[in-house]
């Protein structure tokens, strides 16, 4: 998994309602990124651990989000912070689309986020930047 900015490995993408947490019921465009090195035994998307998914240009991803008229985007994984999310966030926020991140906090933070759902995992170290 690299930190390349202009493409992201996409497991799935879809427009739906947030089903859990503080923003439960929020209409949002979900992006599930490939790759995870945490490997929780209770993970419900183990197929996302692999990095063998198509790379999609950020520009195309943003165009699809805009075509769905999404006001919120939720980026999840796998572990999304394994990827550089700066360009994705810059493009979305320039269009006044809110960015939400779901992460274990085990990798450095990239991108600018309106909301971060931090879900620490047993036997992992959360990066200090998530506590600031």
C-alpha positions in Angstrom: 0.0 0.0 0.0 1.5 3.3 -1.0 0.8 6.9 -0.2 0.0 7.8 -3.8 -2.4 10.8 -3.9 -4.3 10.6 -7.2 -5.6 7.0 -7.1 -7.2 4.9 -4.3 -7.9 1.1 -4.1 -11.7 0.8 -3.9 -13.4 -2.3 -2.4 -16.8 -0.7 -2.7 -18.6 2.6 -3.0 -22.2 3.4 -2.5 -24.8 5.9 -1.4 -26.7 4.9 1.7 -27.6 5.8 5.3 -25.0 5.8 8.2 -26.2 2.8 10.3 -24.3 3.4 13.5 -22.8 6.0 15.9 -23.4 9.7 16.4 -24.4 10.3 12.7 -26.8 7.3 12.5 -29.4 8.0 9.8 -27.2 10.4 7.9 -27.4 10.1 4.1 -23.8 9.7 2.8 -21.6 8.4 0.1 -19.5 5.5 1.5 -16.0 4.7 0.2 -14.5 1.4 1.5 -10.7 1.4 0.8 -8.6 -1.8 0.4 -5.8 -2.8 2.7 -5.5 -3.4 6.4 -2.7 -4.6 8.6 -4.7 -4.7 11.9 -6.6 -7.9 11.0 -9.1 -8.0 13.8 -10.6 -11.5 14.2 -14.1 -10.0 14.5 -13.8 -8.0 11.2 -16.9 -8.1 9.1 -15.0 -7.1 5.9 -11.9 -9.3 5.8 -12.0 -9.2 2.0 -10.9 -5.6 2.4 -7.6 -6.6 4.0 -6.2 -7.4 0.5 -4.7 -4.7 -1.7 -5.9 -6.5 -4.9 -8.7 -4.1 -5.8 -9.0 -1.7 -8.7 -7.3 1.7 -8.4 -9.7 4.5 -9.1 -8.5 8.0 -9.8 -9.7 10.5 -7.1 -11.0 12.8 -9.9 -13.4 10.0 -11.0 -14.4 9.2 -7.5 -15.3 12.8 -6.7 -17.3 13.1 -10.0 -19.4 10.1 -8.9 -19.9 11.6 -5.5 -21.1 14.8 -7.0 -23.4 13.0 -9.5 -25.1 11.3 -6.4 -25.6 14.8 -4.9 -23.9 13.7 -1.7 -23.4 16.2 1.1 -21.3 13.8 3.3 -18.7 11.2 2.4 -17.6 8.5 4.9 -14.3 6.9 4.2 -13.7 3.5 5.8 -11.9 0.3 5.1 -9.9 -1.9 5.7 -7.7 0.8 7.3 -8.2 3.9 5.2 -5.2 5.8 6.8 -2.9 3.4 5.0 -3.5 5.7 2.0 -2.9 9.4 1.4 -6.3 11.0 1.6 -5.2 14.6 1.2 -6.3 15.1 -2.4 -9.7 13.4 -1.9 -10.4 15.6 1.1 -9.2 18.8 -0.7 -11.5 18.1 -3.6 -14.5 17.2 -1.6 -14.2 20.1 0.9 -13.7 22.5 -2.0 -17.2 21.5 -3.0 -18.6 21.9 0.5 -18.9 18.1 0.9 -18.3 17.0 4.5 -15.7 14.3 5.1 -16.0 11.6 7.7 -13.3 9.0 8.5 -13.6 5.6 10.3 -10.2 4.4 11.4 -8.3 2.4 14.0 -5.8 5.2 14.3 -2.8 2.9 13.7 -1.5 4.9 10.7 -0.7 8.6 10.3 -3.5 10.9 9.5 -3.8 12.4 6.1 -6.6 14.6 4.8 -8.8 17.1 6.5 -11.8 15.7 8.3 -15.1 17.1 9.6 -15.6 14.0 11.7 -13.3 11.2 12.8 -14.7 8.0 14.3 -11.7 6.5 16.1 -12.0 2.8 16.9 -8.8 1.6 18.7 -8.1 -2.1 18.5 -6.6 -4.5 21.1 -2.8 -4.9 20.8 -2.4 -1.9 18.5 -0.9 1.5 19.2 -3.0 4.6 18.2 -1.0 7.4 16.8 -0.7 10.3 19.2 -2.1 12.8 16.6 -5.5 11.2 17.0 -5.7 12.4 20.6 -4.9 16.1 19.8 
